[in-house]
Amino acid sequence: MDHPLKVAVIGARGRMGQACVEAVRSADGMELVAATDLGDPVMDVVEAGADVAIDFTSPDAVMPTLETCIRSGVHCVVGTTGFTDERLEQVREWCRQSPTVGVVVAPNFGIGAVLMTRFAVMAAPYFESVEIIELHHPDKVDAPSGTATHAAAAIAAARAGRPPAPDATIHEVPGARGARIDGVPVHSIRSRGLVAHQEVLLGGLGETLSIRHDSLDRTSFMPGVLLAVRTVPSRPGLTVGLADLLDLS
Protein backbone atom coordinates (compact mmCIF):
# COMPACT_ATOMS: atom_id res chain seq x y z
CA MET A 1 0.00 0.00 0.00
CA ASP A 2 1.51 3.31 -1.14
CA HIS A 3 -0.34 5.61 1.24
CA PRO A 4 -0.34 5.33 5.02
CA LEU A 5 -2.85 2.83 6.36
CA LYS A 6 -5.87 4.88 7.40
CA VAL A 7 -7.13 3.66 10.77
CA ALA A 8 -10.21 4.47 12.84
CA VAL A 9 -10.65 3.62 16.53
CA ILE A 10 -14.18 2.88 17.72
CA GLY A 11 -14.54 3.07 21.49
CA ALA A 12 -11.85 5.75 21.62
CA ARG A 13 -12.86 7.11 25.03
CA GLY A 14 -12.45 3.78 26.82
CA ARG A 15 -9.17 2.69 28.37
CA MET A 16 -8.29 0.28 25.57
CA GLY A 17 -9.56 2.73 22.97
CA GLN A 18 -7.32 5.50 24.32
CA ALA A 19 -4.33 3.17 24.21
CA CYS A 20 -5.18 2.23 20.60
CA VAL A 21 -5.44 5.90 19.60
CA GLU A 22 -1.97 6.62 20.97
CA ALA A 23 -0.52 3.45 19.42
CA VAL A 24 -1.88 4.29 15.96
CA ARG A 25 -0.66 7.87 16.20
CA SER A 26 2.83 6.63 17.07
CA ALA A 27 2.98 3.78 14.53
CA ASP A 28 4.96 4.03 11.32
CA GLY A 29 2.87 3.81 8.17
CA MET A 30 -0.47 4.53 9.89
CA GLU A 31 -2.72 7.57 10.00
CA LEU A 32 -5.52 8.03 12.55
CA VAL A 33 -8.50 9.29 10.55
CA ALA A 34 -11.30 8.87 13.12
CA ALA A 35 -11.72 8.31 16.85
CA THR A 36 -15.36 7.62 17.70
CA ASP A 37 -17.26 6.20 20.63
CA LEU A 38 -20.62 4.71 21.55
CA GLY A 39 -23.39 6.93 20.24
CA ASP A 40 -21.36 8.27 17.32
CA PRO A 41 -22.58 7.24 13.84
CA VAL A 42 -20.62 4.29 12.46
CA MET A 43 -20.73 5.97 9.06
CA ASP A 44 -18.30 8.57 10.46
CA VAL A 45 -15.64 5.85 10.17
CA VAL A 46 -16.62 5.05 6.58
CA GLU A 47 -16.82 8.71 5.56
CA ALA A 48 -13.37 9.34 7.08
CA GLY A 49 -11.95 6.91 4.52
CA ALA A 50 -10.71 4.34 7.03
CA ASP A 51 -8.99 1.28 5.62
CA VAL A 52 -9.17 -0.49 9.00
CA ALA A 53 -11.42 0.04 12.02
CA ILE A 54 -10.34 -1.05 15.50
CA ASP A 55 -13.31 -1.84 17.75
CA PHE A 56 -13.11 -1.91 21.54
CA THR A 57 -16.70 -1.14 22.50
CA SER A 58 -19.34 -3.45 24.01
CA PRO A 59 -21.00 -6.75 23.07
CA ASP A 60 -24.27 -4.91 22.41
CA ALA A 61 -22.72 -2.38 20.04
CA VAL A 62 -20.12 -4.37 18.14
CA MET A 63 -22.33 -6.41 15.79
CA PRO A 64 -24.15 -3.47 14.11
CA THR A 65 -20.77 -1.73 13.81
CA LEU A 66 -19.21 -4.75 12.15
CA GLU A 67 -22.09 -5.16 9.71
CA THR A 68 -21.82 -1.53 8.59
CA CYS A 69 -18.03 -1.60 8.28
CA ILE A 70 -17.90 -4.90 6.41
CA ARG A 71 -20.64 -3.89 3.97
CA SER A 72 -18.77 -0.61 3.41
CA GLY A 73 -15.46 -2.34 2.63
CA VAL A 74 -13.69 -1.40 5.88
CA HIS A 75 -11.45 -4.10 7.39
CA CYS A 76 -11.97 -4.66 11.10
CA VAL A 77 -9.81 -5.55 14.12
CA VAL A 78 -12.00 -6.42 17.10
CA GLY A 79 -11.08 -6.77 20.76
CA THR A 80 -14.63 -6.48 22.08
CA THR A 81 -15.74 -9.53 24.05
CA GLY A 82 -18.93 -11.57 23.87
CA PHE A 83 -18.41 -13.47 20.61
CA THR A 84 -20.37 -16.72 20.62
CA ASP A 85 -20.16 -19.31 17.86
CA GLU A 86 -23.39 -17.87 16.46
CA ARG A 87 -21.96 -14.36 16.34
CA LEU A 88 -18.77 -15.55 14.66
CA GLU A 89 -20.83 -17.38 12.04
CA GLN A 90 -22.78 -14.17 11.39
CA VAL A 91 -19.51 -12.30 10.83
CA ARG A 92 -18.37 -15.04 8.43
CA GLU A 93 -21.60 -14.62 6.49
CA TRP A 94 -21.12 -10.86 6.20
CA CYS A 95 -17.55 -11.50 5.01
CA ARG A 96 -18.82 -13.95 2.39
CA GLN A 97 -21.04 -11.17 1.09
CA SER A 98 -18.03 -8.78 1.00
CA PRO A 99 -15.26 -11.18 -0.03
CA THR A 100 -12.42 -8.63 -0.12
CA VAL A 101 -12.90 -7.56 3.52
CA GLY A 102 -10.89 -9.04 6.38
CA VAL A 103 -11.88 -9.21 10.04
CA VAL A 104 -9.70 -10.24 12.99
CA VAL A 105 -11.54 -11.03 16.24
CA ALA A 106 -9.14 -11.76 19.10
CA PRO A 107 -9.97 -12.61 22.71
CA ASN A 108 -6.58 -11.21 23.70
CA PHE A 109 -4.08 -9.06 21.82
CA GLY A 110 -1.23 -9.71 24.24
CA ILE A 111 1.34 -11.73 22.31
CA GLY A 112 2.48 -13.28 25.60
CA ALA A 113 -1.11 -14.30 26.37
CA VAL A 114 -1.43 -15.99 22.99
CA LEU A 115 1.81 -17.88 23.61
CA MET A 116 0.59 -18.84 27.11
CA THR A 117 -2.50 -20.46 25.62
CA ARG A 118 -0.43 -22.21 22.98
CA PHE A 119 1.98 -23.63 25.56
CA ALA A 120 -0.90 -24.75 27.78
CA VAL A 121 -2.54 -26.56 24.86
CA MET A 122 0.75 -28.32 24.11
CA ALA A 123 1.12 -29.42 27.74
CA ALA A 124 -2.50 -30.34 28.51
CA PRO A 125 -2.53 -33.90 27.10
CA TYR A 126 0.35 -34.89 29.38
CA PHE A 127 -1.24 -33.98 32.73
CA GLU A 128 -4.13 -35.47 34.72
CA SER A 129 -5.44 -32.16 36.01
CA VAL A 130 -5.84 -28.70 34.52
CA GLU A 131 -7.55 -25.58 35.86
CA ILE A 132 -7.47 -21.90 34.91
CA ILE A 133 -7.36 -18.86 37.18
CA GLU A 134 -7.96 -15.51 35.48
CA LEU A 135 -7.59 -12.19 37.29
CA HIS A 136 -8.79 -8.81 36.04
CA HIS A 137 -9.69 -5.30 37.18
CA PRO A 138 -13.20 -4.93 38.70
CA ASP A 139 -14.47 -2.78 35.80
CA LYS A 140 -14.45 -5.78 33.46
CA VAL A 141 -18.04 -6.67 32.55
CA ASP A 142 -17.66 -10.36 31.64
CA ALA A 143 -16.56 -13.40 33.60
CA PRO A 144 -14.84 -15.61 32.73
CA SER A 145 -12.73 -13.52 30.39
CA GLY A 146 -12.73 -14.20 26.67
CA THR A 147 -9.11 -15.32 26.96
CA ALA A 148 -9.93 -17.89 29.63
CA THR A 149 -12.95 -19.16 27.72
CA HIS A 150 -10.89 -19.53 24.55
CA ALA A 151 -8.04 -21.22 26.44
CA ALA A 152 -10.38 -23.65 28.21
CA ALA A 153 -12.01 -24.71 24.96
CA ALA A 154 -8.63 -25.20 23.27
CA ILE A 155 -7.27 -27.17 26.24
CA ALA A 156 -10.36 -29.37 26.32
CA ALA A 157 -9.98 -30.11 22.61
CA ALA A 158 -6.33 -31.05 23.16
CA ARG A 159 -7.39 -33.45 25.95
CA ALA A 160 -10.17 -35.13 23.96
CA GLY A 161 -10.34 -38.83 24.75
CA ARG A 162 -8.61 -38.52 28.12
CA PRO A 163 -10.44 -39.36 31.37
CA PRO A 164 -11.91 -36.40 33.27
CA ALA A 165 -9.58 -34.71 35.74
CA PRO A 166 -9.77 -36.30 39.20
CA ASP A 167 -12.02 -34.44 41.65
CA ALA A 168 -13.54 -36.05 44.74
CA THR A 169 -15.59 -32.98 45.70
CA ILE A 170 -19.04 -33.97 46.93
CA HIS A 171 -20.07 -30.99 49.10
CA GLU A 172 -19.57 -27.64 47.41
CA VAL A 173 -20.67 -24.08 47.95
CA PRO A 174 -22.03 -23.13 44.51
CA GLY A 175 -19.22 -21.70 42.41
CA ALA A 176 -16.41 -22.79 44.73
CA ARG A 177 -14.98 -25.06 42.04
CA GLY A 178 -15.33 -22.36 39.40
CA ALA A 179 -17.25 -22.34 36.14
CA ARG A 180 -16.86 -25.37 33.89
CA ILE A 181 -16.02 -24.63 30.28
CA ASP A 182 -15.90 -27.84 28.25
CA GLY A 183 -15.10 -29.58 31.53
CA VAL A 184 -12.19 -27.29 32.47
CA PRO A 185 -12.67 -25.36 35.76
CA VAL A 186 -12.16 -21.61 35.35
CA HIS A 187 -11.91 -19.30 38.38
CA SER A 188 -12.42 -15.55 37.94
CA ILE A 189 -10.99 -12.94 40.31
CA ARG A 190 -11.87 -9.24 40.07
CA SER A 191 -9.84 -6.80 42.15
CA ARG A 192 -8.70 -3.20 42.03
CA GLY A 193 -5.02 -2.99 41.12
CA LEU A 194 -5.14 -5.80 38.56
CA VAL A 195 -5.05 -5.33 34.79
CA ALA A 196 -5.18 -8.72 33.01
CA HIS A 197 -3.60 -11.92 34.29
CA GLN A 198 -4.08 -15.62 33.70
CA GLU A 199 -2.55 -18.80 35.05
CA VAL A 200 -3.04 -22.35 33.80
CA LEU A 201 -2.30 -24.95 36.49
CA LEU A 202 -1.50 -28.46 35.30
CA GLY A 203 -0.92 -31.39 37.64
CA GLY A 204 0.36 -34.92 37.31
CA LEU A 205 1.78 -37.59 39.57
CA GLY A 206 4.39 -35.87 41.74
CA GLU A 207 4.61 -32.67 39.70
CA THR A 208 2.81 -29.50 38.68
CA LEU A 209 3.32 -27.04 35.85
CA SER A 210 2.17 -23.41 36.02
CA ILE A 211 1.96 -21.29 32.88
CA ARG A 212 1.18 -17.65 33.67
CA HIS A 213 0.93 -14.40 31.78
CA ASP A 214 0.63 -10.93 33.33
CA SER A 215 -0.34 -7.76 31.48
CA LEU A 216 0.82 -4.96 33.74
CA ASP A 217 -0.32 -2.14 31.47
CA ARG A 218 -2.69 -1.85 28.51
CA THR A 219 0.23 -0.89 26.30
CA SER A 220 1.14 -4.60 26.38
CA PHE A 221 -1.76 -5.27 24.00
CA MET A 222 -0.71 -2.70 21.41
CA PRO A 223 1.91 -4.75 19.49
CA GLY A 224 -0.76 -7.38 18.87
CA VAL A 225 -3.34 -4.77 17.84
CA LEU A 226 -0.91 -3.14 15.40
CA LEU A 227 0.10 -6.54 14.02
CA ALA A 228 -3.57 -7.29 13.32
CA VAL A 229 -4.14 -3.85 11.75
CA ARG A 230 -1.21 -4.32 9.39
CA THR A 231 -2.17 -7.88 8.50
CA VAL A 232 -5.96 -7.80 8.17
CA PRO A 233 -6.12 -6.14 4.70
CA SER A 234 -4.31 -9.17 3.24
CA ARG A 235 -6.52 -11.74 5.05
CA PRO A 236 -10.05 -11.71 3.57
CA GLY A 237 -12.70 -13.38 5.70
CA LEU A 238 -12.72 -13.98 9.44
CA THR A 239 -9.61 -14.74 11.49
CA VAL A 240 -10.18 -15.66 15.14
CA GLY A 241 -7.23 -14.99 17.46
CA LEU A 242 -3.64 -13.97 16.76
CA ALA A 243 -2.24 -17.49 16.49
CA ASP A 244 -2.51 -17.55 12.69
CA LEU A 245 -0.84 -14.13 12.46
CA LEU A 246 2.07 -15.48 14.54
CA ASP A 247 2.28 -18.79 12.61
CA LEU A 248 1.30 -20.71 15.75
CA SER A 249 -1.61 -22.75 14.35
C-alpha positions as CSV (number, residue, x, y, z in Angstrom):
1,M,0.0,0.0,0.0
2,D,1.5,3.3,-1.1
3,H,-0.3,5.6,1.2
4,P,-0.3,5.3,5.0
5,L,-2.8,2.8,6.4
6,K,-5.9,4.9,7.4
7,V,-7.1,3.7,10.8
8,A,-10.2,4.5,12.8
9,V,-10.6,3.6,16.5
10,I,-14.2,2.9,17.7
11,G,-14.5,3.1,21.5
12,A,-11.9,5.7,21.6
13,R,-12.9,7.1,25.0
14,G,-12.5,3.8,26.8
15,R,-9.2,2.7,28.4
16,M,-8.3,0.3,25.6
17,G,-9.6,2.7,23.0
18,Q,-7.3,5.5,24.3
19,A,-4.3,3.2,24.2
20,C,-5.2,2.2,20.6
21,V,-5.4,5.9,19.6
22,E,-2.0,6.6,21.0
23,A,-0.5,3.4,19.4
24,V,-1.9,4.3,16.0
25,R,-0.7,7.9,16.2
26,S,2.8,6.6,17.1
27,A,3.0,3.8,14.5
28,D,5.0,4.0,11.3
29,G,2.9,3.8,8.2
30,M,-0.5,4.5,9.9
31,E,-2.7,7.6,10.0
32,L,-5.5,8.0,12.5
33,V,-8.5,9.3,10.5
34,A,-11.3,8.9,13.1
35,A,-11.7,8.3,16.9
36,T,-15.4,7.6,17.7
37,D,-17.3,6.2,20.6
38,L,-20.6,4.7,21.6
39,G,-23.4,6.9,20.2
40,D,-21.4,8.3,17.3
41,P,-22.6,7.2,13.8
42,V,-20.6,4.3,12.5
43,M,-20.7,6.0,9.1
44,D,-18.3,8.6,10.5
45,V,-15.6,5.9,10.2
46,V,-16.6,5.0,6.6
47,E,-16.8,8.7,5.6
48,A,-13.4,9.3,7.1
49,G,-12.0,6.9,4.5
50,A,-10.7,4.3,7.0
51,D,-9.0,1.3,5.6
52,V,-9.2,-0.5,9.0
53,A,-11.4,0.0,12.0
54,I,-10.3,-1.0,15.5
55,D,-13.3,-1.8,17.8
56,F,-13.1,-1.9,21.5
57,T,-16.7,-1.1,22.5
58,S,-19.3,-3.4,24.0
59,P,-21.0,-6.7,23.1
60,D,-24.3,-4.9,22.4
61,A,-22.7,-2.4,20.0
62,V,-20.1,-4.4,18.1
63,M,-22.3,-6.4,15.8
64,P,-24.1,-3.5,14.1
65,T,-20.8,-1.7,13.8
66,L,-19.2,-4.8,12.2
67,E,-22.1,-5.2,9.7
68,T,-21.8,-1.5,8.6
69,C,-18.0,-1.6,8.3
70,I,-17.9,-4.9,6.4
71,R,-20.6,-3.9,4.0
72,S,-18.8,-0.6,3.4
73,G,-15.5,-2.3,2.6
74,V,-13.7,-1.4,5.9
75,H,-11.5,-4.1,7.4
76,C,-12.0,-4.7,11.1
77,V,-9.8,-5.6,14.1
78,V,-12.0,-6.4,17.1
79,G,-11.1,-6.8,20.8
80,T,-14.6,-6.5,22.1
81,T,-15.7,-9.5,24.0
82,G,-18.9,-11.6,23.9
83,F,-18.4,-13.5,20.6
84,T,-20.4,-16.7,20.6
85,D,-20.2,-19.3,17.9
86,E,-23.4,-17.9,16.5
87,R,-22.0,-14.4,16.3
88,L,-18.8,-15.6,14.7
89,E,-20.8,-17.4,12.0
90,Q,-22.8,-14.2,11.4
91,V,-19.5,-12.3,10.8
92,R,-18.4,-15.0,8.4
93,E,-21.6,-14.6,6.5
94,W,-21.1,-10.9,6.2
95,C,-17.6,-11.5,5.0
96,R,-18.8,-14.0,2.4
97,Q,-21.0,-11.2,1.1
98,S,-18.0,-8.8,1.0
99,P,-15.3,-11.2,0.0
100,T,-12.4,-8.6,-0.1
101,V,-12.9,-7.6,3.5
102,G,-10.9,-9.0,6.4
103,V,-11.9,-9.2,10.0
104,V,-9.7,-10.2,13.0
105,V,-11.5,-11.0,16.2
106,A,-9.1,-11.8,19.1
107,P,-10.0,-12.6,22.7
108,N,-6.6,-11.2,23.7
109,F,-4.1,-9.1,21.8
110,G,-1.2,-9.7,24.2
111,I,1.3,-11.7,22.3
112,G,2.5,-13.3,25.6
113,A,-1.1,-14.3,26.4
114,V,-1.4,-16.0,23.0
115,L,1.8,-17.9,23.6
116,M,0.6,-18.8,27.1
117,T,-2.5,-20.5,25.6
118,R,-0.4,-22.2,23.0
119,F,2.0,-23.6,25.6
120,A,-0.9,-24.8,27.8
121,V,-2.5,-26.6,24.9
122,M,0.8,-28.3,24.1
123,A,1.1,-29.4,27.7
124,A,-2.5,-30.3,28.5
125,P,-2.5,-33.9,27.1
126,Y,0.4,-34.9,29.4
127,F,-1.2,-34.0,32.7
128,E,-4.1,-35.5,34.7
129,S,-5.4,-32.2,36.0
130,V,-5.8,-28.7,34.5
131,E,-7.5,-25.6,35.9
132,I,-7.5,-21.9,34.9
133,I,-7.4,-18.9,37.2
134,E,-8.0,-15.5,35.5
135,L,-7.6,-12.2,37.3
136,H,-8.8,-8.8,36.0
137,H,-9.7,-5.3,37.2
138,P,-13.2,-4.9,38.7
139,D,-14.5,-2.8,35.8
140,K,-14.5,-5.8,33.5
141,V,-18.0,-6.7,32.6
142,D,-17.7,-10.4,31.6
143,A,-16.6,-13.4,33.6
144,P,-14.8,-15.6,32.7
145,S,-12.7,-13.5,30.4
146,G,-12.7,-14.2,26.7
147,T,-9.1,-15.3,27.0
148,A,-9.9,-17.9,29.6
149,T,-12.9,-19.2,27.7
150,H,-10.9,-19.5,24.5
151,A,-8.0,-21.2,26.4
152,A,-10.4,-23.6,28.2
153,A,-12.0,-24.7,25.0
154,A,-8.6,-25.2,23.3
155,I,-7.3,-27.2,26.2
156,A,-10.4,-29.4,26.3
157,A,-10.0,-30.1,22.6
158,A,-6.3,-31.0,23.2
159,R,-7.4,-33.4,26.0
160,A,-10.2,-35.1,24.0
161,G,-10.3,-38.8,24.8
162,R,-8.6,-38.5,28.1
163,P,-10.4,-39.4,31.4
164,P,-11.9,-36.4,33.3
165,A,-9.6,-34.7,35.7
166,P,-9.8,-36.3,39.2
167,D,-12.0,-34.4,41.7
168,A,-13.5,-36.0,44.7
169,T,-15.6,-33.0,45.7
170,I,-19.0,-34.0,46.9
171,H,-20.1,-31.0,49.1
172,E,-19.6,-27.6,47.4
173,V,-20.7,-24.1,48.0
174,P,-22.0,-23.1,44.5
175,G,-19.2,-21.7,42.4
176,A,-16.4,-22.8,44.7
177,R,-15.0,-25.1,42.0
178,G,-15.3,-22.4,39.4
179,A,-17.2,-22.3,36.1
180,R,-16.9,-25.4,33.9
181,I,-16.0,-24.6,30.3
182,D,-15.9,-27.8,28.2
183,G,-15.1,-29.6,31.5
184,V,-12.2,-27.3,32.5
185,P,-12.7,-25.4,35.8
186,V,-12.2,-21.6,35.3
187,H,-11.9,-19.3,38.4
188,S,-12.4,-15.5,37.9
189,I,-11.0,-12.9,40.3
190,R,-11.9,-9.2,40.1
191,S,-9.8,-6.8,42.2
192,R,-8.7,-3.2,42.0
193,G,-5.0,-3.0,41.1
194,L,-5.1,-5.8,38.6
195,V,-5.1,-5.3,34.8
196,A,-5.2,-8.7,33.0
197,H,-3.6,-11.9,34.3
198,Q,-4.1,-15.6,33.7
199,E,-2.5,-18.8,35.0
200,V,-3.0,-22.3,33.8
201,L,-2.3,-25.0,36.5
202,L,-1.5,-28.5,35.3
203,G,-0.9,-31.4,37.6
204,G,0.4,-34.9,37.3
205,L,1.8,-37.6,39.6
206,G,4.4,-35.9,41.7
207,E,4.6,-32.7,39.7
208,T,2.8,-29.5,38.7
209,L,3.3,-27.0,35.8
210,S,2.2,-23.4,36.0
211,I,2.0,-21.3,32.9
212,R,1.2,-17.7,33.7
213,H,0.9,-14.4,31.8
214,D,0.6,-10.9,33.3
215,S,-0.3,-7.8,31.5
216,L,0.8,-5.0,33.7
217,D,-0.3,-2.1,31.5
218,R,-2.7,-1.8,28.5
219,T,0.2,-0.9,26.3
220,S,1.1,-4.6,26.4
221,F,-1.8,-5.3,24.0
222,M,-0.7,-2.7,21.4
223,P,1.9,-4.8,19.5
224,G,-0.8,-7.4,18.9
225,V,-3.3,-4.8,17.8
226,L,-0.9,-3.1,15.4
227,L,0.1,-6.5,14.0
228,A,-3.6,-7.3,13.3
229,V,-4.1,-3.9,11.7
230,R,-1.2,-4.3,9.4
231,T,-2.2,-7.9,8.5
232,V,-6.0,-7.8,8.2
233,P,-6.1,-6.1,4.7
234,S,-4.3,-9.2,3.2
235,R,-6.5,-11.7,5.0
236,P,-10.0,-11.7,3.6
237,G,-12.7,-13.4,5.7
238,L,-12.7,-14.0,9.4
239,T,-9.6,-14.7,11.5
240,V,-10.2,-15.7,15.1
241,G,-7.2,-15.0,17.5
242,L,-3.6,-14.0,16.8
243,A,-2.2,-17.5,16.5
244,D,-2.5,-17.5,12.7
245,L,-0.8,-14.1,12.5
246,L,2.1,-15.5,14.5
247,D,2.3,-18.8,12.6
248,L,1.3,-20.7,15.8
249,S,-1.6,-22.7,14.4
